[in-house]
Amino acid sequence: MEMKRLITLAAALLVAVLCAAKAPKATVQYGPWIQNVTETGFTVVFKTTEPALTYVEVAPDDGASFYNVERPRFYETVAGRRVSGTMHRIRISGLEPGKAYRYRVHGKQVMDDSSAYGTVWGPEGVIAKEVRGIRTFDKGAAKCRFSVVNDMHAQFERFATLTRDLKPEDLDFFAMNGDIVSYVNSIDTMMKYTFGPAKELLRRVPSLYIRGNHESRGREFDKVPTLFETPTGEFYYQFRQGPCAILVLDGGEDKPDSSGEYSGTADYDTYRRAELEWLREAVKDPDFRDAPWRIVLIHIPTISHIEPWYAQQWLCDNMLPILNEAGVNLMLSGHHHKYIYVAPHAEGNGNDFPILVNSNVDRLDFTATDSLIDIRIVDLEGKEIHRHSFRK
């Protein structure tokens, strides 16, 4: 009986090995992209074409060969065991502030994991070649530099055109300020239109995703958070880069929870109230409070005198007083599909800081030093169409 079991097992392993020889090697389908950068780490996120066991090798971006010394390997684990699959989120830690690093992704395809006591793997190899120039954040940096697009609504070519002349070395991060798609019936569609148009840029530049109201729609809306790692695990969080404290907020859907479009599934008022309680404490953080500049990124702006649908008015009534009290210097938003500038203390609005709404056909470029914020807005042809400067 024992011999029969061994023969059966050997036959199964032989079939798996033969299948492995013929099967296509797992490759990267989407990504990798960089999330949740801090002064000491970042997360590499990607999807493979087949289930795979992967790891990331990291080295300083010092020009030396990856093979010069043994490089540290970082794995995705759950309670001490490495995990395989098609979606991969691997955290890199133990780095230094403001230092440039490079990484590459290794993996081997899962051929047969039906046995609890042995998995058959395909050959191991590099599945994402060396990527250079990832730089950790540094609150002591002299500048904070980023670019923003919003409201692309699955317009692949428009997104690609707006980002084609961006250079990774000129950016600390890249922000997508909501509604990059119109709904999420397939999470693969979300990845295609979010990371596909600027694929090479986002392999090297950290990306922020500020949730819009449209990412809340569609059959697979609940999978969207798996693509974007944040310090809080929510779509609202804060971080510091150079002279700027960045506060990322989420306005949720733009209509009342009772609206028929949501078929009785909306509970955004509860979500926003929880976010509001978090915000009251977040603005007390010394990294935020003591920063030369305090910047808010939110898809729906706190504007009550221009097309104030339900959520927009809710934000004005509830979040705006906290932001005013916290000494926010600038808000960057989208949602309206047109350029809007609201000066501080605008009549009928109550904002103590400027609010700048970027259109859906332009890109916003932001640079700040301790004493100056400079903003350029460029169109699809790369022509500057608006300019704003704010001084201390």
C-alpha positions, 0 to 999 in steps of 0.5 A: 500500500505504501509503495502504491502511494509513493508511486502515485506521488512520484507520478503526480510530481513528474506530471507537475514538472513536465507541466512546469517545463511547458507552462509560460513563466509568470511575468509582471502584468501590472506594475510594479508601483511604489506606495506608502513611502516613509523616511525608512521604507516603501512598498512595492506593489504589482500583479503577475500573470500567474500565481507566483512566489516573489521577493524584492531585492534592494540596493543603494543607487550607487552605481555598483552591480547588484551582484557586488555583494549579497543584497537584502531580500524582502518577502511578503509573509503572513504570520511567518510564512511567505505567501504566493498569488497574483497580487503582491505587496512587499514592504521594504524597511530599514532604509535611510531618509532622503537616500536613493535606492534601486530594486528588482523583483524575483519570482517563481511560478506556482505550478502545483500547490494542491498538497499541504506538504509540498509545492511544485515551483517553476524556475526562479528568475528576475521578473521585473528588471532593475529599477533605479532612483526610488528615493525615501522621504526626508522631512529635512529636504529643502524642497517638496515637488510633485505633479497632479492629474485628476478626473481622467475617467479612463481616458488612457491617452489623455493621462499618457499625454499629460505625464509624458514629459515628467522626469522621475528625478524632478518628483518626490511623488505623483498624485492622482486626485480622484476619478481616474476611472468612472467605476470599478466593475473589474479591478484589472480595469482599475490597474490598467487605467491607473498605472498603465498610462504612466507605467515607466514613471510610476515604477520609479516615482511614489504614487498617491491615490486620492479617492474620488467619488467614482472609485466607490462605484462598480462591482469590485469597488471593495478591491480598490484599497488593495492597490493602494497602501497608506499609513493608516490603511484608509484613504485618509492619512498624512505624511511629511516631505521636506517643508510640506505636511501633506494631508490626504482626505476623502470626501466619499460619494457626492450625493446623499446616502439615500440616493437611488444610484447606490441601491441602498448600499451607501453609508458615507455619512458614517465613514466621513464622521469617522474620518472627521474624528481622525482629522481632529487628532491628525492636525495636532501631530507636530510634523503637521503643525510645525511644517512651513506649509500645510497642504490638503489633497482632496478630490471634492473641494470645500467650496460652498458657493460653486455647485455644492452638492451634498458631500461638498456642502458636508465637507464645508460644514464639518471639515473646513472649520477644522482645516481653518483652525489647523492653519492649512495653507492650500487645498488642491482638488478636482471633481469639477472638470474645470479650473477654479481658483478660490482666494482666501476669505472668499465671499460666501465660502469661509475658507481661510486658505486658497483652494485650487481646483485642477481641470480634467485636461491639465496637469498641476506641477507643485514645488515648495521651499520653506518660503515659497510655493510655486504652481504651474498648470500645463495643458495637453500640449505642455503649455503653461496656462495658469501660474500661482505663487504663495509666499510666507 
